[in-house]
């Protein structure tokens, strides 16, 4: 979970609300987490809307450049340590908002890490996303990650 | 392969989130009024929505006393057969993860078999059979 209409001139505020199906959001998360776990930072960041916000208990980022910088730091640190992360998501619920709010997706995310010798649970968390649509494509406009135990 | 109806996936997701955040009213609503919860992992058979909810409340109080947050990660949800007469037989596996300020660890892996009513009202669990899968999970991983 490192650090969703159509967008006009790069503003999340000008996105058009979207309605997303469960299958669509599940496919979105499968692709998005695979990009992150594969270290494809630029493609991962492109799944966020311009001006998107990303908040965790320990960091806060806004916009593609900032989200990319923080994500790349994590990807590079894991590569140096020889650790591979996998993000597993379950318990997805969707809530349609009112005018201009769009779909809010809430899902559990379990991060598992492996260094080749041992596999451990790194983080148990809840990810809440406001989704928007740009040219038919789902994007995250705002993500809040709640990490259990912190 | 038979596709699991979205209603079932939504019901189970709502149920996991409700029990984990301590919303026992919503958790109880995911069961039929006269539902049966055969919890072989705990050696208990609970009958009725109220008893099922009360049991969840007791467990939650014990967790809070320990400063622990539990998450029910449900995987591998599938249909045991075609939906008949508005009732789905659903199987799944649940990994329960326990987080504290000290770390995060798997607590148990459970197999779950549900009879879920999809007709005549909102989807709800009529019968649940839960059992433990495999040996106790490994040690707690320290916080990074």
Interface residues (C-beta under 8 A of the other chain):
Chain A: X22 X23 X88 X90 X91 X92 X93 X94 X106 X108 X110 X120 X121 X122 X123 X124 X126 X148 X149 X150
Chain B: X6 X9 X10 X12 X13 X14 X16 X17 X69 X71 X72 X73 X74 X75 X95 X97 X99 X100 X101 X102 X103 X104 X105 X106 X141 X143 X144
